[in-house]
Amino acid sequence: MSNGGIAIVYAKESVSPEFDRDKWMEDFVNEAPEVRRIVDINNTPAVVNMGNMDQEITAQVLFYKGGVQINLVSLKYTDTDLIEIAKTIT
C-alpha cells in the first residue's frame, strides 16, 4: 500500500436482526467528525475517512453490499478517488 496500491477488504458479518447499521455508521462518524463523513454512493450510504498522505493516514471508504462490508483503503489515492472506485462496486 505504501507504494501506491489500494486494498479492498470484503468481510461477511453476522449481526442480529436488531442491529441498526445506519445508526452504527452515524455513531462511527461522530467519533471523529473532523476526518470522517457519510456520503451517498449510488444510493448506498458509505463512511469516508479523508486520510492524510503527509501523516501516513490512509484514505478509506467503507460501505455494505448485502451482508458484506466492503472497505477500500489507500495511502496514495484520496477519498475522492476511492469514492469513484466504490461507484463501480455498489
N, C-alpha and C positions, 0 to 999 in steps of 0.2 A: 504494500500500500504506500509506503514512503517513496516509491519510485513512480507514482502517478496512477496507480490502479484504483479499481473500485471493487469493494467486497459486497456481494449480495448474499444476505443470510436469510434463509427460509426456515421458519420454526413453526411446527404444528403445536397448538396449545390446547390443553384440555382445561376448560373452565366450566364453572357451574352455570346453569341457565340464568341465574340471578345476576351474574357478572355484567356490569354496565361498562362496556368498552369505551363508549363516548365519555363517560364520567372519568374513567381512568386516564384517558388521553388529556382531558382538561386539567385534571389534578397534576399530571406529569409536567405539562407545560407551565402550570402555575408555580411549580417548584423552582423554575429558572426562566421567568418570562423575558429576561434580557437577552437570552440566547435561543429560546425555543418559541415556536408558534404553531398554530394549527392552520393548515391550508386545505383547500378542496382540490383534489386531482381527479378529474373525470368522475365527479360525484362521489368520490371516496375521501373521507377525512384522513389527513396524514399529519404526523408530527414532524416538524422540520427543526433540526439543530443547525444553526448558521455556521458553526465552525470558525476556526481562525488558523490559517496556514502558518502565520508567523509564530504562533504559540503552539503549533503542532496539535491543534484540537480539530478533530475530524468533523466534516460536514456530514449530516445524516438525514435521511428521510425514512420514516417508519410508517407503514400502513398495513391494512389487513385485506386479504382477498379470500373470501370464505372464512374458514377457520385457521388460515395460515398467516402468520406475521411475516412481513417482508421488510427487511431493513437494508437500505443502500448506504454505504459508508465510504468516504474518501477523504484523503488529506489534500489531494491535488484539486479535485473538482469542487466547485462551490455548491451551495444548497440549491441555487437556481439551476445549475447543470443537472443535479440529481433529480430535481422535480421533473425536468424534461425527460429524463430516462424513465422515471416512475410512470409517466403518462403512457409509455409504451407497454407497461406491465399491467396497469389497472384495468 
